[in-house]
């Protein structure tokens, strides 16, 4: 019988200590654990989930996740809570398994951020009663698409609600790790992603500054 609690601690150790946690996880994915043992099946379910080749030339959700985990491992020193960052990196796209469909010939995964946040809570509650940790991981997953929405001015953007639940700086850091976790990443594309993150943080700060100004004037 699999000692799930021990396995969770093993995951945690590699996420927090390895320079490239993907090496460990790529070995684990070869076992039956991810495909037979709940809730590790949440990860097993993304192994064969394909993504739009236009945005994810690296291939499956699993391949993307491994790239993001490694990026986060290299940048976790910048985070206010590296533990939250690393678990969010591992679980951030588990919501793509139940939401990915083909619409008009295109692969889509609408609301995978919202669904994934709920699934992350379910996953983590099997192993820890640290509600603050669970909450923070789930909220980072919930809002991990906001940088894209805000930069592009999409209707799903919600700086106000996002900033109430998670740090803008943490979303920016996670976004950079996420955006770099793609195939065909050139130095030019890396610079573009860096600029997009800067645009995101700038828009957020301007919004929050104007909101604070209004509140002061109303007093």
Residue pairs with C-beta under 8 A, 6 or more apart in sequence:
2 33
2 37
4 37
4 40
4 126
4 127
5 127
7 33
7 40
8 126
8 127
8 128
11 90
12 87
14 21
14 24
14 25
15 21
15 69
15 73
15 86
15 87
15 89
15 90
16 82
16 83
16 86
18 24
18 73
19 73
19 74
20 70
20 73
21 69
21 70
21 73
21 86
21 90
22 66
22 67
22 69
22 70
25 66
25 69
25 90
26 66
28 34
29 43
29 44
29 47
29 62
33 40
33 44
34 40
34 41
34 43
34 44
34 47
35 41
35 44
38 126
39 122
39 123
39 126
42 91
42 94
42 97
42 119
42 122
42 123
43 62
43 65
43 90
43 91
43 94
45 94
45 97
45 98
46 60
46 61
46 62
46 65
46 93
46 94
46 96
46 97
47 60
47 61
47 62
48 60
48 62
49 60
49 61
49 62
49 96
49 97
49 100
50 59
50 60
50 61
50 100
50 107
51 59
51 60
51 61
51 64
51 96
51 100
51 107
51 109
52 106
52 107
52 108
55 182
56 64
56 182
56 183
57 182
57 183
57 184
58 64
58 67
58 181
58 182
58 183
58 184
59 183
61 93
61 96
61 97
61 100
64 93
64 181
64 182
65 89
65 90
65 92
65 93
65 181
67 180
67 181
67 182
68 89
68 92
68 177
68 178
68 180
68 181
69 86
69 89
69 90
70 181
71 89
71 176
71 177
71 178
71 180
71 181
72 85
72 86
72 88
72 89
72 174
72 177
73 86
75 173
75 176
75 177
76 82
76 85
76 86
78 173
79 85
79 170
79 173
80 167
80 169
80 170
81 136
81 170
83 133
84 133
84 136
84 137
84 140
84 170
85 140
85 170
85 173
85 174
85 177
87 120
87 124
87 133
87 137
88 120
88 137
88 140
88 141
88 144
88 174
89 174
89 177
89 178
91 116
91 119
91 120
91 123
91 124
91 137
91 141
92 116
92 140
92 141
92 144
92 174
92 178
93 112
93 116
94 116
94 119
94 120
94 123
95 109
95 111
95 112
95 113
95 114
95 115
95 116
95 117
95 118
95 119
95 141
96 109
96 112
96 116
98 115
99 109
99 110
99 111
99 112
99 115
100 107
100 108
100 109
100 112
101 107
101 108
101 109
102 108
113 141
113 142
113 143
113 144
113 145
114 142
116 141
116 142
117 138
117 139
117 141
117 142
118 138
120 134
120 137
120 138
120 141
121 134
121 138
124 133
124 134
124 137
124 138
125 134
128 134
136 166
139 165
139 166
140 166
140 170
140 171
140 174
142 165
142 166
143 162
143 165
143 166
143 171
144 171
144 174
144 175
144 178
145 156
146 157
146 158
146 159
146 162
146 171
146 200
147 171
147 172
147 175
147 196
147 197
147 200
148 154
148 175
149 156
149 157
149 158
150 157
150 159
150 200
150 203
150 204
151 196
151 199
151 200
151 203
159 203
159 204
159 207
159 208
160 207
160 211
162 168
162 171
163 204
163 208
168 201
168 204
168 205
168 208
169 201
171 200
172 197
172 200
172 201
175 197
175 200
176 193
176 194
176 197
179 193
179 196
179 197
180 190
180 193
